[in-house]
Amino acid sequence: MNNEAENIKEYVDKCWHKVEEYIYGVRDGSIIVNQYMKNVVEWFAHPGDEYEIKVKKVDRVFRFLYLVNIAYGGEGYKRLELLPWQALLIAMIFGIYHKGTNRRRFSESFTYMGRGNGKTTLGVALALYFLLGYKQISPQAIIISTVLSRENVISNLTNTIMHSPELYQYIHFNKDTIMLNTDGSSIRRGKNNRTIKTINDTGSIKVVPNDSAKIDGPELALAFIDEIHLLKDEKVYRSAQKSADKRPGSLVMLISTAGYSTMGFCVDLVDRAKKIAMGEIKEDGFLPFLYCLDKDDDVEDISNKKLWYKCNPSLGHNKTLYNMEKNYGKALFSPSAKADFKTKDLNIFINYNEYEVLSDADKERAFKPVDLEKWYGKDCYLGLDLSKTNDLSSLVCLFHDDENDKWEAYPYYWIANDSKLFIRKTGENILDWVNQGYITRCSGKYIDNGLIAQRIDILSKQFNVIGIGYDPYGWAELQKFLIDVECGEQYPVKQWPAYMSEPLSKILTSIYSDKLIYSDNPVMIWNWRNIRIRYADSNGNLKIFKNESKESVDGAVALNDAMALYYHRNYDKLSDVPIW
């Protein structure tokens, strides 16, 4: 036996040791899991009279994974070292067969756990196995991902192949598709230098968006669906299932964390998987690997580390306890961070439509005077929200104290000269604020963009204006007045949740930690009382909404535009901002 064969045998033996380690650890309580996983583990330990374990089938997968190198943080690319739960998942998918047949028990698996546990990496490795290691003619595999994460999946897959030289030589790339070289060569590894696969067909792995129209047609060996909580309905799942059913020995592999909705396909699937695990419904071809809370666990007991381990099987390994504690620490003072921790670390679904992340009491904390003179000559980030009608327009100056990581904001307002605008729906007579100088009244029936440009020009002489973050609406008209004004970068801030969420998260974090004040201007106070900050979609993006009064929120939006500009200019300083 040559050295490489010995190394492969050692790797395979180590994988089997991890399978045993996991089973015994779950049984004796040294590995903390929920009741669902306690039951599922016994399906392998005691497969029953209908099934048998085919060790050689699993060995084949382990031998292939010996060839796969993946990224390990700052350590570079190294051989994939399976964690115990991953080794058991592979053993169950590829090792349990209907007795006396060559038909696997499980044609579908669902891996459900907190973020950062290595579920996507394992899925990518198994996609490569179906392409290069599985004995099928022209194997077609697809990885179904969201539009936003698709590029990351393609990069992960491509880099894994390029850093796995035993695999790279048999593959070529074509945009979002990994294709076999059809030269008739063979991959030979393992005992007696045996052939793993002869490359003489046209198999591929394709990364596609979660659009059912892209899935229909091919006979799939593998359909790997990433983060199914983002699916609007079950159409993609059904399309993948239908395509996989055309090919014997195929696998539909689903993975997800919880999401920001308590209704929908993923919620229903989790409920179904729990019932399968508990034996309440019989569905022999479906393997539920569920890392979540038990039915009687307290969803508000987020400090309980036992619950942390139930939801994160890689905690202490790929997912460090330090990072988990860091996320928990943020959750203690921020409702949005708490929602993020519960959803993405503890696998608890929340309803984004109902979850209010900033209370009225929290809003009051930031209303304190701002001394503009102390910021003279220093960096200033401007945010601008122009009126969509003839109502208020707002310009906000944002300053950052780098040494203490504190923020101060100062607003300016303009209103058209129309008496109908002064008495508001909420009863405020904002003419008082006009007379007190908090709002500039324009001479005509519409906002005078020339006055806004004059203020920007004055500010550019008082401060080092880095730029203006602005809502593109109405900008073209104002820009005409800024031709001779030194206002730095002009940065459009799209008013979509995916673009507004990160700077808004930074504002919230700073409010909760008493590191942001936005002046005692009563108009700004009124603006913040008129808003609700909520999750805007099931991706967990935050957005400013008007409350029931439907009144002005211009100052709050302008502040977010200014923070978006700061974020754009100083991304490296904000790399620790959580993705809420």
HELIX and SHEET records of a PDB file:
HELIX    1   1 ASN A    3  ASP A   28  1                                  26    
HELIX    2   2 GLN A   35  ALA A   45  1                                  11    
HELIX    3   3 VAL A   55  LEU A   65  1                                  11    
HELIX    4   4 GLY A   73  GLU A   75  5                                   3    
HELIX    5   5 PRO A   84  GLY A   95  1                                  12    
HELIX    6   6 LYS A  119  LEU A  128  1                                  10    
HELIX    7   7 TYR A  129  GLY A  133  3                                   5    
HELIX    8   8 VAL A  147  MET A  162  1                                  16    
HELIX    9   9 PRO A  165  TYR A  168  1                                   4    
HELIX   10  10 LYS A  191  ASN A  193  5                                   3    
HELIX   11  11 SER A  212  LYS A  214  5                                   3    
HELIX   12  12 ILE A  228  LEU A  230  5                                   3    
HELIX   13  13 LYS A  235  ASP A  245  1                                  11    
HELIX   14  14 PHE A  265  ALA A  277  1                                  13    
HELIX   15  15 LYS A  305  CYS A  311  1                                   7    
HELIX   16  16 LEU A  321  ALA A  331  1                                  11    
HELIX   17  17 PRO A  335  ASP A  340  1                                   6    
HELIX   18  18 PHE A  341  ASP A  345  3                                   5    
HELIX   19  19 ASP A  360  GLU A  364  1                                   5    
HELIX   20  20 LEU A  372  TRP A  375  5                                   4    
HELIX   21  21 SER A  419  LEU A  421  5                                   3    
HELIX   22  22 LEU A  431  ASN A  435  1                                   5    
HELIX   23  23 ASN A  449  GLN A  462  1                                  14    
HELIX   24  24 TRP A  475  GLN A  479  1                                   5    
HELIX   25  25 LYS A  480  LEU A  482  5                                   3    
HELIX   26  26 PRO A  497  TYR A  512  1                                  16    
HELIX   27  27 PRO A  522  ARG A  529  1                                   8    
HELIX   28  28 ASP A  554  ARG A  569  1                                  16    
HELIX   29  29 TYR A  571  LEU A  574  5                                   4    
SHEET    1   A 2 TYR A  51  ILE A  53  0                                        
SHEET    2   A 2 ILE A  96  HIS A  98 -1                                        
SHEET    1   B 2 ASN A  69  ALA A  71  0                                        
SHEET    2   B 2 TYR A  77  ARG A  79 -1                                        
SHEET    1   C 8 ILE A 171  ASN A 174  0                                        
SHEET    2   C 8 THR A 177  LEU A 180 -1                                        
SHEET    3   C 8 SER A 204  PRO A 209 -1                                        
SHEET    4   C 8 GLN A 140  SER A 145  1                                        
SHEET    5   C 8 LEU A 220  ILE A 225  1                                        
SHEET    6   C 8 LEU A 251  SER A 256  1                                        
SHEET    7   C 8 GLU A 108  TYR A 112  1                                        
SHEET    8   C 8 PHE A 286  LEU A 290  1                                        
SHEET    1   D 2 SER A 186  ARG A 188  0                                        
SHEET    2   D 2 THR A 195  THR A 198 -1                                        
SHEET    1   E 6 THR A 440  ARG A 441  0                                        
SHEET    2   E 6 LYS A 406  ILE A 415  1                                        
SHEET    3   E 6 SER A 393  ASP A 401 -1                                        
SHEET    4   E 6 ASP A 379  ASP A 385 -1                                        
SHEET    5   E 6 ASN A 464  TYR A 470  1                                        
SHEET    6   E 6 GLU A 489  PRO A 492  1                                        
SHEET    1   F 3 THR A 440  ARG A 441  0                                        
SHEET    2   F 3 LYS A 406  ILE A 415  1                                        
SHEET    3   F 3 LEU A 516  ILE A 517  1                                        
SHEET    1   G 2 ILE A 531  TYR A 535  0                                        
SHEET    2   G 2 LEU A 542  LYS A 546 -1                                        
END                                                                             
